[in-house]
């Protein structure tokens, strides 16, 4: 009986975590047309040019998801595509000035929001 009660508590916690995290992850950032997934890609590209396959590996998501987000970021002018002179089939992506600006804006928003979110998560996991 205790195990069934413990399982029910754990399921409730998972539901609470999902309810708390889903809106945070799925919403566009503070009035910008940038999703959390797109932010993650921009954040990776701020420091260096990276290929789709490398982004997929680093973010631990499928290449198709990365490709979709890359297309949206390209269309929004947040990143640019570059082919390597040595191999025209190989594409790497880099952040534009517009992309860098929005990445910095989201960083500031996250710096303000994450401590509150982490506190809420800690309460649920007690």
Protein Blocks (a to p, Z undefined) as FASTA:
>chain_A
ZZmmmmmmmmmmmmmmmmmmmmmmmpccehiacdfklmmmmmmmmmpccdfklmmmmnop
afklmmmmmmmmmmnopaccdddfklmkbccddddfklmmmmmmmmmmmmmmmmmmmmmm
mmmmZZ
